[in-house]
């Protein structure tokens, strides 16, 4: 909720991507996959070998879409 409250109305790449029709997900900086849950809405355009997950602001929903779609990024920042 905090992050979404700081974002403009847009879609943002999260660094989470998936395989096998988005049933297996993994963070871009991790080796450990996990199974997708019901919280992830899968777009019909994401059906294929690989998908990427977007955060949709201001709704705060997560959607799996084609990795070729254009979107902004949310980047990790060193804690101050």
Secondary structure, DSSP 4 states (H G I P E B T S, - for coil): -HHHHHS-SEEEEEEEEEETTTTEEEETT-S--EE--TT-EE-GGG-SSEEEEEEEETTTEEEEE-TTS--EE-------
